[in-house]
């Protein structure tokens, strides 16, 4: 998993509208790259809606929010429309970006083992370096935590 100070691994993925996004094209502003397990699940929905509800604050802080999961573009489109999400949600169907960021791997839920994304976020500075890694993210508090961290810099 990349750590604070590392150059963020670059990638290109499609969003919920089929538009390609390349991380390096966001140089000049901060990026909150947040990985989440699955569209339309309780924690993921809560986290996405918290991001949505704080968009004005993210924009005022010059932070581009990018959500990433292994769901496909069609799933992301439905999720985005259902919850009126105003930021790109990127489809990492091949799990290549999740692996590059060290967030894909063994998980367990209710005694069942499986592979999936661990809810983790990376705050990336305007030069493309990772400023902070957020592990064990709490969906209801994550947006506020990031905004508080940025305001203290």
Secondary structure, DSSP 8 states (H G I E B T S, - for coil): ---TTSB----EEE-TTS-EEEGGGGTTSEEEEEE-S-TTSHHHHHHHHHHHHTHHHHHHTTEEEEEEESS-HHHHHHHHHHHT--SEEEE-TT-HHHHHTT-EEEEEETTEEEEEE--EEEEE-TTSBEEEEE-S--TTTHHHHHHHHHHT-
